[in-house]
Amino acid sequence: MAEILVCGGDLRQVATANSLVKKGHSVYTYLVNPVSLLSEKCVICTNPKAFSGEIVILPLPCSFDDIHLNSSSENSPEIESIFMAVKSTAKVYGGKLTPYIKGLADRRGVKISDYLENEIFSIKNAKLTAEGAVQIAMENMKSSISGMNALVIGFGRIGKLLCRLLWGMGVNVTVCARRLETLAWAEVLGYKTSNISLMNYSLKNSDLIFNTVPARIIDKTKIPADSLYVELASKPYGADVEFALSNISFGIIGSWVQGTTIHSF
């Protein structure tokens, strides 16, 4: 069995560490929180230099600013310091690695791989994200979501799977996208469609709003106060998170792709 260092991240890193322990691996954790949820068999590291194993698992995304490790620590370390600490023969895995981060690893002679570039992983991750989004909708609406109007912004992996789940539950689904060929695919699959240029009208008539596009394309003032807004994209998100948190009566803001905090009210 291998010695594995799990670094930073969110609850998914906790689950990863615990799963690896169950498989019999020797697991070390660095800035993985909350510690209270980790298996007692995990070894807590305060310095990655103490790790002498061959496998390092960084979070998804690895970093939000290309410099610091994605972690809950107020003084999150620079990613380069981790590359400097581990053995050059170690295999490092991370999610959503930028060219800059890959360059840092290369300069330190560290072999690094992006598991988000694995299509199988991405598809399964999208499936879980879509299921989580539907669960959020069911738990936070005052009545059954069947018969409600849902606007799904973006029609990539997550958008496609989300539409399929919502449609199967009797939700009226409208796909909002920019490219005409994307809208054509959504239409032939049986969904209503709306071009992004008409998004404000689509928002006004939606009970459920799911955004999967990582770009500020949503006019935050047009989000209905009585709708449920679910943010599934990575930063910078589709709308102003702070505005949405303070102004939408029933809302969820978060990022299941990134694993950032899900806020509900």
Secondary structure, 3 states (H helix, E strand, C coil): CCEEEEECCCHHHHHHHHHHHHCCCEEEEECCCCHHHCCCCCEEECCHHHCCCCEEECCCCCCCCCCECCCCCCCCCEHHHHHHHCCCCCEEEECCCCHHHHHHHHHCCCEEEEHHHCHHHHHHHHHHHHHHHHHHHHHHCCCCCCCCEEEEECCCHHHHHHHHHHHHCCCEEEEEECCHHHHHHHHHCCCEEEEHHHHHHHHHCCCEEEECCCCCCCCHHHCCCCCEEEECCCCCCCCCHHHHHHHCCCCEEEECCCCEEEEEC
